[in-house]
Amino acid sequence: MENVKFTQSELKKWTSGTWSTDRNTKIKTISIDTRKIQKDEAYLAICGDNFDGHAFIEQAISKGACAIIAEKANQSISCYVPVLQVENTKQALGDIARNYRIKLNTPIVGITGSSGKTTVKEMVAAILATTYEIKYSQGNLNNDIGLPLSIFQLEKTSQYGIFEIGTNHPDEIRYLADIMQPNIAIITNSGNAHIGNFRTEQAIANEKGEILKKLPENGLAILNKDDNFFDYHKSLCNCKIISVSLNKDADITVKSIAEDMITITLPDSSTLKYKLPLPGRHNITNSMQAIAVAINQNIKQNNICKALKSFVPTGMRWSSVKKNSIIYINDAYNANPYSMRATIETFADLYSPEQSCLILGGMLELGNIAEPEHIALGKFASQFQWKKIILVGQYAKLIQEGLISNGFSKNKILICEKNQEAIDAIKSGYITECQQAFLKASRGFKLEEILNNI
């Protein structure tokens, strides 16, 4: 059997579990999804808040699972494939991933931050793939389940792994970074995303900084000098640092911007010119952090430029579609105060606000600053003379309050409790006079429903 990743003895050692029988079974990989499991894969029964993977063990075996990893509390499991019983399957998943990463010793680029981490990850992957055999996390598989599954993609032939890690509660980055053990770490920025679970921005910065503590002395940290917590994060590093900045004195900084052609200065004082199809100054910062990885790994400048010129972001990140003569820019994958402002400003730079519509939902997980941040968002958006604004969901009236308090006309604002109301309004011609519209909100608002149903 080709591409064997695990043996029974390895899994027993790594998890301190107990096998029901030792058949010296060779395991291609580990799956937690019976819908996707294939022959010669082990099925690990994850226990979530709303489901118990143990209920699907028989289905996994019928699909060809060669082994089962289950919790000891489920003593009634009896089947004709080996069963590894562990104390906690989610913990076992992390233990297996950590040890598999050590076994391969593949260099890993780890990326975290309050916003931009998926875009940076995709850029790093696109550039490194021009020269090396790589594996990288798909979508935003960046939590205590997604990261291990991403690490399992690594093969013996993989020359680099590129993985992002996120957090919405304290100590998550520490746990994930311990699994990943990065050689290169990028912190895109540190803002107030998920601040409801952290209370202060300093606490968030502390959390992001945990990835830096896992870097070896010969590792590399790539930090954003325009971020308020740059100095703090720099103090955590015991390795080489490459700083990037839009306008400060940094290792990599912007020299000039001419439409989509960007010229940056590199650490050796040379320059690099490249085209970036993604708009926005925040995406220039993202690209510089990806370039920092590339130059450190000896990627040819020509390959860097080609990769960035053809870069395409993942779904619902500045994706454009035209419907009924209106161009819709969908950036509704997620949102926090920083990304809201950056993308609204970028949209206003690219398109005439007087001919445009904002379609905004709220920002989740802001805790006790949710009210002032949504009012502040309205005040920020009010500086542009939008033709129409549609506000959806529980924070709509707060955004409206901010808009009106700064002089924006209430007559140009439509409040919708649900997405369906916005759909009905657009179908009825509410934004017919607009040439383009911009959608942005936290993932929980599912604003893509509006775009999919108009």
C-alpha positions, 0 to 999 in steps of 0.5 A, spaced: 500 500 500 502 506 497 503 513 501 502 509 508 502 515 513 501 511 520 502 504 523 498 502 529 504 502 533 505 509 532 498 511 533 498 507 540 505 511 542 503 518 540 496 517 543 497 513 549 491 509 547 490 501 547 488 497 540 483 492 541 487 488 536 494 489 533 494 486 526 500 491 524 495 495 519 498 500 515 494 507 515 494 512 509 491 517 513 485 519 518 478 522 517 473 524 521 468 525 515 464 518 513 462 522 507 469 522 505 472 517 508 476 512 503 479 505 503 485 504 508 483 510 512 482 510 519 476 513 522 476 518 528 470 519 532 470 526 534 465 528 539 462 535 538 457 540 541 452 538 537 454 531 534 457 524 536 462 521 531 461 514 535 454 514 532 457 513 525 462 508 526 459 502 522 458 507 516 465 508 516 467 501 516 462 500 510 466 505 506 472 502 507 475 504 514 481 500 516 481 502 523 477 506 528 479 511 533 474 512 539 474 514 546 474 509 552 468 511 554 464 507 549 466 500 551 461 497 547 464 498 540 465 491 537 467 490 530 472 486 525 477 492 524 482 494 530 479 499 534 484 504 538 481 507 544 483 513 547 481 518 553 479 524 548 479 523 540 480 531 539 486 531 543 488 524 540 487 528 533 492 533 535 497 529 538 497 525 532 498 531 528 504 533 532 508 527 532 506 526 524 509 533 523 515 531 527 516 525 524 516 528 517 520 534 519 518 538 513 519 546 514 512 549 516 510 556 515 505 558 520 500 564 519 495 568 524 492 574 525 486 578 526 485 579 518 488 577 512 491 570 514 487 566 509 489 571 503 497 571 506 497 563 506 494 563 499 499 568 496 505 564 500 502 558 497 502 560 490 509 563 490 512 557 493 509 552 489 513 555 483 519 552 486 517 547 491 513 541 492 508 544 497 501 542 501 497 548 505 491 548 508 484 549 504 480 554 506 480 556 513 481 550 516 485 553 522 482 550 528 484 544 533 480 540 528 482 543 521 489 544 523 491 537 524 487 535 518 491 540 514 497 537 517 495 530 515 496 532 507 503 532 508 507 527 504 514 525 505 515 528 498 513 535 501 518 540 501 514 546 505 507 546 509 503 552 509 498 553 514 494 558 518 491 558 525 486 562 528 483 563 535 477 565 538 478 564 545 485 564 550 490 559 549 488 556 542 494 559 538 499 556 544 495 549 543 495 550 535 502 552 534 505 547 539 502 542 534 504 546 528 511 547 530 513 553 525 519 554 522 517 561 519 511 565 523 507 571 520 502 575 524 498 579 519 496 584 524 493 584 531 486 588 532 480 587 536 477 581 532 473 576 537 475 581 543 468 579 546 472 573 548 479 576 550 476 583 553 482 587 551 486 588 545 493 587 549 490 580 550 489 578 543 496 581 541 498 576 547 495 570 544 497 572 537 504 572 540 504 565 542 506 563 535 512 566 535 514 563 542 514 556 538 519 559 533 526 555 533 533 560 534 534 559 526 527 560 524 524 567 521 518 571 524 515 576 519 511 582 522 507 588 520 511 594 522 504 598 521 501 594 526 500 597 533 503 591 537 509 590 532 514 592 538 511 587 543 511 582 538 518 583 536 520 583 543 518 575 543 522 573 538 529 570 539 530 569 531 531 573 525 525 578 523 523 581 517 519 587 518 514 590 512 511 597 512 507 601 507 510 607 509 515 606 515 522 604 515 522 597 515 526 591 511 520 591 506 517 597 504 513 600 499 517 605 494 511 607 489 504 605 487 502 606 480 495 603 479 496 595 480 503 596 479 507 596 486 514 597 487 517 595 494 524 596 497 527 589 499 532 588 505 538 588 501 536 595 498 534 592 491 527 593 488 521 589 486 516 591 481 510 586 481 502 587 479 497 585 484 490 584 482 487 584 489 485 592 490 487 595 497 493 597 501 491 592 506 493 587 500 499 590 499 501 589 506 499 582 505 503 581 499 509 584 502 509 578 507 508 573 502 514 576 499 518 576 505 517 568 505 519 568 498 526 571 498 528 568 505 527 561 501 530 563 495 525 564 490 526 567 484 523 574 483 520 572 476 517 567 479 514 571 485 511 576 480 508 571 476 505 568 482 502 574 484 500 577 478 495 571 477 493 570 484 486 569 485 483 569 492 478 564 495 471 565 495 467 571 498 474 575 498 473 580 493 469 576 488 466 580 483 459 578 479 455 582 475 447 581 476 442 586 472 447 591 470 450 592 477 457 589 479 457 586 486 463 585 490 462 580 495 467 580 501 462 577 506 466 571 508 468 575 515 469 582 518 472 585 524 473 593 525 479 593 521 477 589 515 471 593 515 474 599 514 480 597 510 475 594 505 470 599 505 475 604 503 478 600 498 471 600 495 470 607 495 477 608 492 475 603 486 468 606 485 464 612 485 461 612 492 455 616 489 453 611 484 454 605 489 451 601 494 453 598 501 450 592 503 453 591 510 451 586 516 454 586 523 461 584 526 460 578 531 464 576 537 466 584 539 463 583 546 462 589 550 465 593 545 460 591 539 455 597 540 461 603 540 464 599 534 458 599 530 456 606 531 464 608 529 463 603 523 457 608 521 461 614 522 467 611 518 462 609 512 459 616 512 465 620 510 463 617 503 457 619 499 454 613 498 447 613 493 444 607 497 446 603 504 442 597 506 444 594 513 442 587 515 441 584 522 441 585 529 446 591 529 443 595 523 440 600 527 447 602 531 450 602 524 445 607 522 446 611 528 453 612 526 451 614 519 446 619 521 450 622 527 455 624 522 450 627 517 449 622 512 441 622 510 437 617 513 433 617 507 439 613 503 439 608 508 434 601 508 434 597 515 433 590 514 432 585 520 433 579 515 437 577 508 430 576 505 428 583 506 434 585 503 433 580 497 426 583 496 428 590 496 433 589 491 428 585 487 423 591 487 429 596 484 431 599 491 438 599 488 437 600 480 440 606 480 447 604 483 452 601 478 456 597 483 454 594 490 459 592 496 457 586 501 461 585 507 459 582 514 461 577 519 460 570 517 454 568 521 450 573 517 451 569 511 450 575 506 452 571 500 444 569 501 442 576 498 447 575 492 445 568 491 437 570 491 437 576 487 
